[in-house]
Amino acid sequence: MKILRTLHLPARPEVVDRRDELLAVLDGSTAVVPVPDDARETTLLSDALAVGEPIADEVSLVVSTSGSTGVPKGAQHTPATLSASARATAARLGGPGNWLLALAPHHIAGVQVLLRAIASGFTPTVLDLAAGFDADEFAGALDRLDGPRRYTSLVPTQLIKVLDSPRATAALRTADGLLVGGAATPAPLLRRAVDEGLPIVCTYGMSETAGGCVYDGVPLDGVVVRIDDPSPDGVGRVVLGGPMVAHGYRNLADHPAFAEAGWFRTDDLGRLDSDGVLSIAGRADEAILTGGLTVVPQVVEAVIADDPAVAECVVVGLPDDRLGEKVVAVVVVRRGEGLDVNRIRGSVGERLGRYAAPRDVFEVDELPRRGPGKPDRRALRRRFSS
């Protein structure tokens, strides 16, 4: 039986020196947990995922979830689940190619960029993220990327910076595919990217599905999407099946998310239209109960994102003596714009009902993040509850 160990994957170009270790992940001769430069996070992952202890022979990669509950879980992948993901991704994008890594490589989206490139016989180009994401440096790295087809992957906050840089936008137009995931892509941002001629593909997936498994709402080859317990309007729990679904969680053999073999029961709410296209309404565990009514934060965020002054927004519920919880919006304002709180409240009230309109709107320079670019709602609740 194998022993699980750590694999240090720095967010710098020297991560390509881990090529042999990553090849061992693909052929199944090792079992690793990718870890970052941060010693504290490495210790957290090592303790939570029982590094140094035996693990099933078929498992080669244990990748941490983004830790929305504060304690990361480890999705267990095999060479078969990883290769299924790589094949399905290449088939949807138009064929194998080389990749530019602009994400933290210890999260699923980042490590998959490395694995896809290496599995196709290429050496990926890696952006140095030690000082953060720089759009002009991203453009230069993309110019250096070679291969018959050229791909990259970003989170929405990075895409905003790219679109604010004429050089980066021009460079990205020459790529064959831009995957955007890690967090929901606001509709105005998507429209802006499309208008600029970027080859954008919005992805949906998670550590438990080896990364994105639904592209632009359409499942990849071999992926099946099911909606459990739908409401009258068709919204219910999203359940994903397919050959890239993880073999459960590390040391959590009876976790209900994997109770059905070959399927992963997500915490997301969504619906399938008549053509089988998936749209995500929000997360079941983030719903706000205000005055006896349920508000899905992501639905309110979609309305607020249409405001011309809003670059990014997150909606959370905060304790309220009268309502139980009140709806609160935290926004990042576009450069050169001014925030009109009454306009935001009016738009939400008109489109969703007054009960969904934010009682408070807070402006911040930057949203806190966790994992691969997801907004940290827990941090925002702590900050604005005090």
MITOR-853681 format. One line per field, with one value per residue (C-alpha): residue number from 1; residue in one letter; chain; x, y, z. Coordinates in nm, 4 decimals. Each point is the difference from the previous one (the first is absolute). Layout:
<atoms>
seq (NUM,...)
type (A,...)
mol (A,...)
x (X,...)
y (Y,...)
z (Z,...)
</atoms>
This chain:
<atoms>
seq (1,2,3,4,5,6,7,8,9,10,11,12,13,14,15,16,17,18,19,20,21,22,23,24,25,26,27,28,29,30,31,32,33,34,35,36,37,38,39,40,41,42,43,44,45,46,47,48,49,50,51,52,53,54,55,56,57,58,59,60,61,62,63,64,65,66,67,68,69,70,71,72,73,74,75,76,77,78,79,80,81,82,83,84,85,86,87,88,89,90,91,92,93,94,95,96,97,98,99,100,101,102,103,104,105,106,107,108,109,110,111,112,113,114,115,116,117,118,119,120,121,122,123,124,125,126,127,128,129,130,131,132,133,134,135,136,137,138,139,140,141,142,143,144,145,146,147,148,149,150,151,152,153,154,155,156,157,158,159,160,161,162,163,164,165,166,167,168,169,170,171,172,173,174,175,176,177,178,179,180,181,182,183,184,185,186,187,188,189,190,191,192,193,194,195,196,197,198,199,200,201,202,203,204,205,206,207,208,209,210,211,212,213,214,215,216,217,218,219,220,221,222,223,224,225,226,227,228,229,230,231,232,233,234,235,236,237,238,239,240,241,242,243,244,245,246,247,248,249,250,251,252,253,254,255,256,257,258,259,260,261,262,263,264,265,266,267,268,269,270,271,272,273,274,275,276,277,278,279,280,281,282,283,284,285,286,287,288,289,290,291,292,293,294,295,296,297,298,299,300,301,302,303,304,305,306,307,308,309,310,311,312,313,314,315,316,317,318,319,320,321,322,323,324,325,326,327,328,329,330,331,332,333,334,335,336,337,338,339,340,341,342,343,344,345,346,347,348,349,350,351,352,353,354,355,356,357,358,359,360,361,362,363,364,365,366,367,368,369,370,371,372,373,374,375,376,377,378,379,380,381,382,383,384,385,386)
type (M,K,I,L,R,T,L,H,L,P,A,R,P,E,V,V,D,R,R,D,E,L,L,A,V,L,D,G,S,T,A,V,V,P,V,P,D,D,A,R,E,T,T,L,L,S,D,A,L,A,V,G,E,P,I,A,D,E,V,S,L,V,V,S,T,S,G,S,T,G,V,P,K,G,A,Q,H,T,P,A,T,L,S,A,S,A,R,A,T,A,A,R,L,G,G,P,G,N,W,L,L,A,L,A,P,H,H,I,A,G,V,Q,V,L,L,R,A,I,A,S,G,F,T,P,T,V,L,D,L,A,A,G,F,D,A,D,E,F,A,G,A,L,D,R,L,D,G,P,R,R,Y,T,S,L,V,P,T,Q,L,I,K,V,L,D,S,P,R,A,T,A,A,L,R,T,A,D,G,L,L,V,G,G,A,A,T,P,A,P,L,L,R,R,A,V,D,E,G,L,P,I,V,C,T,Y,G,M,S,E,T,A,G,G,C,V,Y,D,G,V,P,L,D,G,V,V,V,R,I,D,D,P,S,P,D,G,V,G,R,V,V,L,G,G,P,M,V,A,H,G,Y,R,N,L,A,D,H,P,A,F,A,E,A,G,W,F,R,T,D,D,L,G,R,L,D,S,D,G,V,L,S,I,A,G,R,A,D,E,A,I,L,T,G,G,L,T,V,V,P,Q,V,V,E,A,V,I,A,D,D,P,A,V,A,E,C,V,V,V,G,L,P,D,D,R,L,G,E,K,V,V,A,V,V,V,V,R,R,G,E,G,L,D,V,N,R,I,R,G,S,V,G,E,R,L,G,R,Y,A,A,P,R,D,V,F,E,V,D,E,L,P,R,R,G,P,G,K,P,D,R,R,A,L,R,R,R,F,S,S)
mol (A,A,A,A,A,A,A,A,A,A,A,A,A,A,A,A,A,A,A,A,A,A,A,A,A,A,A,A,A,A,A,A,A,A,A,A,A,A,A,A,A,A,A,A,A,A,A,A,A,A,A,A,A,A,A,A,A,A,A,A,A,A,A,A,A,A,A,A,A,A,A,A,A,A,A,A,A,A,A,A,A,A,A,A,A,A,A,A,A,A,A,A,A,A,A,A,A,A,A,A,A,A,A,A,A,A,A,A,A,A,A,A,A,A,A,A,A,A,A,A,A,A,A,A,A,A,A,A,A,A,A,A,A,A,A,A,A,A,A,A,A,A,A,A,A,A,A,A,A,A,A,A,A,A,A,A,A,A,A,A,A,A,A,A,A,A,A,A,A,A,A,A,A,A,A,A,A,A,A,A,A,A,A,A,A,A,A,A,A,A,A,A,A,A,A,A,A,A,A,A,A,A,A,A,A,A,A,A,A,A,A,A,A,A,A,A,A,A,A,A,A,A,A,A,A,A,A,A,A,A,A,A,A,A,A,A,A,A,A,A,A,A,A,A,A,A,A,A,A,A,A,A,A,A,A,A,A,A,A,A,A,A,A,A,A,A,A,A,A,A,A,A,A,A,A,A,A,A,A,A,A,A,A,A,A,A,A,A,A,A,A,A,A,A,A,A,A,A,A,A,A,A,A,A,A,A,A,A,A,A,A,A,A,A,A,A,A,A,A,A,A,A,A,A,A,A,A,A,A,A,A,A,A,A,A,A,A,A,A,A,A,A,A,A,A,A,A,A,A,A,A,A,A,A,A,A,A,A,A,A,A,A,A,A,A,A,A,A,A,A,A,A,A,A,A,A,A,A,A,A,A,A,A,A,A,A)
x (0.0000,0.1207,0.0872,-0.1480,0.2599,0.0087,0.1031,0.1185,-0.1351,0.1166,-0.1927,0.3155,0.1660,0.2166,-0.3112,0.0905,0.2885,-0.2700,-0.0651,0.1204,-0.2151,-0.3023,0.0632,0.0020,-0.3459,-0.1217,0.1420,-0.1120,0.3388,-0.0412,-0.2682,0.0356,-0.1730,0.1001,0.1039,0.0956,0.2931,-0.1929,0.1270,-0.3153,-0.2289,0.2336,-0.0235,-0.3792,-0.0315,0.2474,-0.1882,-0.3490,0.0832,0.2179,0.3225,0.2453,-0.2756,-0.0922,-0.2405,-0.1765,0.2266,-0.2227,0.0159,0.2763,-0.1229,-0.1801,-0.0949,-0.1456,-0.3385,-0.0213,-0.1059,-0.3296,-0.0639,0.3468,0.1300,0.1287,-0.1006,0.2114,-0.1510,0.1704,0.0891,0.1513,0.1871,-0.3307,-0.2012,0.2749,0.0435,-0.3770,-0.0088,0.2931,-0.1457,-0.3437,0.1482,0.2174,-0.2923,-0.2217,0.2701,0.1086,0.2959,0.2993,0.2282,0.2316,-0.1128,0.0948,-0.0313,-0.1244,-0.1662,0.1222,0.1218,-0.1023,-0.3716,-0.1784,-0.0235,0.3706,0.1297,-0.2221,0.1621,0.3354,-0.1267,-0.1807,0.3096,0.2341,-0.2374,-0.0001,0.3797,0.0535,0.1796,-0.2452,0.0865,-0.0430,-0.0796,0.1801,-0.2748,0.2317,-0.0964,-0.3537,-0.1573,0.1330,-0.1889,0.2951,0.2231,-0.2823,0.0047,0.3744,-0.0327,-0.2778,0.2175,0.2658,-0.2403,0.0638,-0.2020,-0.2413,-0.2808,0.0402,-0.2201,-0.0163,-0.2297,-0.0960,-0.2374,-0.2417,0.2080,0.2988,-0.2175,-0.1040,0.3673,0.0664,-0.2866,0.1344,0.3312,-0.0047,0.3218,-0.1312,-0.3340,0.1742,0.2251,-0.2925,-0.1866,0.2703,-0.0595,-0.2098,-0.1863,-0.0466,-0.1616,-0.1567,-0.1158,0.0727,-0.2899,-0.3095,0.0731,-0.2327,-0.2038,0.1323,0.3584,-0.0803,-0.1606,0.3015,0.2382,-0.2077,-0.0203,0.3810,0.0290,0.1464,-0.0380,-0.1749,-0.1521,-0.1834,0.0667,-0.1832,0.1575,0.1961,0.2768,-0.2356,-0.0437,0.3682,-0.0833,-0.2437,-0.2317,-0.2730,0.1053,-0.2356,-0.2778,0.0583,0.1435,0.3278,-0.0015,-0.0826,-0.1392,-0.3591,-0.1818,-0.3041,-0.2246,-0.1297,-0.3142,-0.0859,-0.2398,-0.2912,0.2321,0.2478,0.2660,0.1500,0.3210,0.2625,0.1393,0.2905,0.1024,0.2762,0.3451,0.1758,-0.1915,0.2331,0.0178,-0.1432,0.1740,0.3191,-0.0859,-0.3728,-0.1164,-0.3692,-0.0412,-0.3541,0.1258,0.1404,-0.2723,-0.0944,0.2876,0.1259,-0.1920,0.0779,-0.2823,0.0973,-0.1162,-0.1109,-0.3514,-0.0673,-0.2357,0.0199,-0.1812,-0.1760,0.3313,0.1805,0.1964,0.0837,-0.0319,0.1016,-0.2338,0.2204,0.1059,-0.2433,0.2200,0.0238,-0.3711,-0.1125,-0.3199,-0.1344,-0.3404,-0.1085,0.0977,0.2958,0.2468,0.2675,0.3033,0.1181,-0.3353,0.0261,0.3653,-0.0988,-0.2329,0.2524,0.2733,-0.2056,0.0434,0.2447,0.1965,0.0573,0.3124,-0.0565,-0.2527,-0.0768,-0.3272,-0.0089,-0.2440,0.0761,-0.1820,-0.2994,-0.2199,-0.3200,0.0541,0.2228,0.2432,0.0264,0.1265,0.3255,0.2012,0.3756,0.1189,0.3156,-0.0664,0.1303,0.2834,-0.1373,-0.3566,-0.2044,-0.2166,-0.3754,-0.1448,-0.3607,0.0375,0.1291,-0.2815,-0.2569,0.1284,-0.0044,-0.3413,-0.1481,0.1386,-0.0112,-0.2243,0.0619,0.0832,0.3126,0.1293,0.3121,-0.0608,0.3620,0.2518,0.3665,0.2752,0.3431,0.3157,0.0411,-0.1981,0.1634,0.0617,0.0378,0.1073,0.0235,-0.1531,-0.3255,-0.1307,0.0428,-0.3515,0.0938,0.2649,-0.2505,-0.2585,0.2590,0.1142,-0.3412,-0.1702,0.2361)
y (0.0000,0.3506,0.2692,0.3454,0.2763,0.3707,0.1431,0.3611,0.1954,0.3638,0.2680,0.0844,-0.1178,-0.2539,-0.2140,-0.1584,-0.1668,-0.2255,-0.1590,-0.3478,0.0037,0.1084,-0.2761,-0.2416,0.1307,-0.0732,-0.3532,-0.0812,-0.0797,0.2550,0.1586,0.3683,0.3038,0.3195,0.2711,0.3679,0.2102,0.0964,-0.2084,0.0511,-0.1239,-0.2909,-0.1054,0.0379,-0.2179,-0.2565,-0.0392,0.0046,-0.2484,-0.2392,0.0420,-0.2763,-0.2568,-0.2861,0.0632,-0.2245,-0.1156,0.1405,0.3576,0.2232,0.3528,0.1367,0.3576,0.2250,0.1589,0.3762,-0.0379,0.1906,-0.1499,0.0942,-0.3594,-0.1250,-0.3425,-0.2006,-0.1249,-0.3262,-0.0357,-0.2800,-0.0027,-0.1054,0.2955,0.2454,-0.1402,-0.0024,0.3698,0.0820,-0.1897,0.1551,0.3487,-0.0374,-0.1385,0.2963,0.2627,-0.1354,-0.2211,-0.0320,0.2993,0.1849,0.2022,0.3198,-0.0335,0.3198,-0.1618,-0.1386,-0.3486,-0.1762,0.0486,-0.2244,0.2562,0.0784,-0.3545,-0.1038,0.2640,-0.1627,-0.3559,0.0715,0.1576,-0.2738,-0.2788,0.1490,-0.0009,0.3729,0.2106,0.2585,0.3667,0.1260,0.3519,0.1125,0.0781,0.0753,0.3684,-0.0601,-0.0085,0.2601,0.0302,0.1250,-0.2813,-0.2393,0.1402,-0.0582,-0.3563,-0.0714,0.1307,-0.2548,-0.2933,-0.2465,-0.2937,-0.0926,0.1306,0.2452,0.0051,0.1718,0.0204,0.2969,0.0930,0.2924,0.2512,-0.0683,0.0380,0.3459,0.1022,-0.1462,0.1977,0.3174,-0.0573,0.0550,-0.2011,-0.2991,0.0095,-0.0013,-0.2902,-0.2036,0.0384,-0.2171,-0.2938,-0.2988,-0.0228,0.1904,-0.1951,0.2166,-0.1623,-0.0212,0.2366,0.1030,0.2302,0.3041,0.0448,0.3535,-0.1287,-0.2865,0.2377,0.2284,-0.2896,-0.1203,0.3515,0.0203,-0.3183,-0.2161,-0.3796,-0.0305,-0.3211,0.0143,-0.3144,-0.1669,-0.2666,-0.0504,-0.1993,-0.2962,-0.0095,0.0561,0.3618,0.1280,-0.2660,0.2240,0.2608,0.2842,-0.1974,-0.3122,-0.3133,-0.1338,-0.3382,-0.2695,0.2431,-0.0319,0.2766,-0.0752,0.2348,-0.1555,0.1155,0.2792,0.2765,0.0935,0.2316,-0.2837,0.1082,-0.2747,-0.1574,-0.0518,-0.3547,-0.0832,-0.3373,-0.1153,-0.1580,0.3044,-0.0099,-0.0482,-0.3217,0.1635,0.2112,-0.0857,-0.1651,0.0712,-0.3294,0.0466,0.3619,0.0501,0.2001,-0.3268,-0.2331,-0.0991,-0.1706,0.2022,0.3137,0.3141,0.1850,0.3671,0.2807,0.1972,0.0778,0.0034,-0.0845,-0.1682,0.1584,-0.1962,-0.0398,-0.1366,0.3206,0.0506,0.3325,0.0471,0.1951,-0.0008,-0.2138,-0.1704,0.0703,0.3747,0.0803,0.2934,-0.0327,0.3530,0.0709,-0.3589,0.0227,-0.1646,0.2037,-0.1676,0.2345,-0.0786,0.1026,0.3417,0.0290,-0.0524,0.3001,0.2220,-0.0967,0.1657,0.3382,0.2053,0.1094,-0.3502,-0.1987,-0.2829,-0.0784,-0.2548,-0.0334,-0.1483,-0.0286,0.1727,-0.0487,0.2275,0.0192,0.0549,-0.2004,-0.2778,0.0817,0.3077,0.0096,0.1926,0.0760,0.0586,0.1575,0.1048,0.3113,0.0424,0.2434,0.3496,-0.0883,0.0962,-0.2365,0.0706,-0.2066,0.0989,-0.1073,-0.3408,-0.0495,0.1124,-0.2394,-0.2993,0.0905,0.0425,-0.3256,-0.2307,0.1644,0.2425,-0.2788,-0.0828,0.3582,0.0542,0.1842,0.1142,0.0467,0.0165,0.1140,-0.1686,0.0336,-0.3761,-0.3093,-0.2627,-0.3292,-0.3637,-0.2908,0.0634,0.3478,-0.0587,0.2852,-0.0695,0.0492,-0.1101,0.2722,0.2616,-0.1092,0.0261,0.3417,0.1626,-0.1726,0.1689)
z (0.0000,-0.0822,0.2515,-0.0628,-0.0157,-0.0831,-0.3358,0.0211,-0.2986,0.0177,-0.1901,-0.1946,-0.3229,0.1824,0.0519,-0.3361,0.1852,0.1524,-0.3406,0.1031,0.3140,-0.2032,-0.2533,0.2948,0.0950,-0.3529,-0.0059,0.3538,0.1490,0.2797,0.2173,0.0847,0.1462,-0.1856,0.2454,-0.0429,0.1225,0.3130,0.2941,0.2061,-0.2780,-0.0689,0.3636,-0.0053,-0.3096,0.1280,0.3277,-0.1526,-0.2758,0.2003,-0.1920,0.0887,0.0428,-0.2382,-0.2877,-0.2521,-0.2827,-0.2746,0.1353,-0.1387,0.0800,0.3044,-0.0750,0.2673,-0.0323,0.0353,0.3615,0.0078,0.3436,0.1226,0.0011,-0.3369,-0.1237,-0.2416,-0.3258,-0.0992,-0.3678,-0.2002,-0.3324,-0.1564,0.1330,-0.0979,-0.3499,-0.0539,0.0893,-0.2288,-0.2967,0.0376,0.0343,-0.3118,-0.1983,0.0898,-0.0644,-0.3383,0.0826,0.2335,0.0408,0.2314,0.2993,0.1798,0.3778,0.1645,0.3022,0.3299,-0.0969,0.3214,-0.0729,-0.2472,-0.2820,0.0207,0.0328,-0.2899,-0.2212,0.0756,-0.0436,-0.3280,-0.1540,0.1218,-0.1049,-0.3517,-0.0111,0.0536,0.2575,0.1325,0.0275,0.3570,0.1159,0.3158,0.2530,0.2933,-0.0144,-0.1226,-0.3450,-0.2440,-0.3294,-0.2037,0.1280,-0.0893,-0.3547,-0.0273,0.1284,-0.2479,-0.2837,0.1025,0.0124,-0.2809,-0.1280,-0.2777,0.2178,0.2867,0.3080,0.3356,0.2993,0.2193,0.2790,-0.0508,0.1998,-0.2268,-0.3094,0.1189,0.0163,-0.3450,-0.1517,0.1605,-0.1817,-0.3798,-0.0348,0.1953,-0.1804,-0.3381,0.1027,0.1271,-0.3283,-0.1589,0.2366,-0.1017,0.3275,0.3258,0.2805,0.2695,0.3215,0.3698,0.0634,-0.1896,-0.2939,0.0143,-0.3166,-0.0711,0.0230,-0.2351,-0.2510,0.0174,-0.0678,-0.2934,-0.1439,0.0177,-0.2036,0.2778,-0.0419,0.3364,0.1327,0.3343,0.1979,0.2847,0.2168,0.3176,0.1633,0.0221,-0.3803,-0.0910,-0.0840,-0.2591,-0.1406,-0.1451,-0.2586,-0.0885,0.1657,-0.2110,0.1687,-0.1369,-0.1725,0.2528,0.2585,0.1156,0.1892,0.2122,0.1997,0.3216,0.1805,-0.2470,0.0993,-0.2288,-0.1952,-0.0557,0.2500,0.2116,0.1263,-0.2722,-0.0133,-0.2322,-0.1381,-0.2313,-0.0262,0.1496,0.3283,0.2974,0.2003,0.3105,0.2628,0.1812,0.3362,-0.0457,-0.1454,0.0759,-0.1044,-0.1397,-0.2993,-0.1396,0.1283,-0.3562,-0.1825,-0.2954,0.0995,0.1982,0.1752,-0.0024,0.2281,-0.3056,-0.1157,-0.3718,-0.2829,-0.3394,-0.2934,-0.2727,-0.1866,0.3046,0.0631,0.3663,0.1801,0.3627,0.2272,0.3102,0.2939,0.2313,0.3027,-0.0729,-0.0207,0.2163,0.2066,0.0457,0.1484,-0.0705,-0.3684,-0.1711,-0.2052,-0.2136,0.0085,-0.3517,-0.1473,0.1674,-0.1044,-0.3648,0.0183,0.1786,-0.2484,-0.2755,0.1696,-0.2098,0.3077,0.1394,-0.0866,0.2482,0.2693,0.2686,0.1893,0.3508,0.2857,0.3291,0.3339,0.0503,0.3110,-0.1993,-0.3195,0.1269,-0.2805,-0.2170,-0.3575,-0.0322,-0.3159,-0.0083,-0.3252,-0.1787,-0.2078,-0.3533,-0.0461,-0.0566,0.1038,0.3057,0.2028,-0.0017,0.2837,-0.0726,-0.3636,0.1091,0.2496,-0.2547,-0.2689,0.2322,0.1379,-0.3467,-0.1408,0.3045,0.2582,0.2840,0.2457,-0.2079,-0.0174,0.2124,0.3255,0.0003,-0.2822,0.0929,-0.2349,0.0177,-0.2056,-0.0345,0.0914,0.2229,-0.1802,0.0856,-0.2127,-0.3738,-0.0072,0.1848,0.2177,0.3702,0.1321,0.3493,0.0187,-0.1181,0.2545,0.2772,-0.1179,-0.0319,0.2929,0.2469)
</atoms>
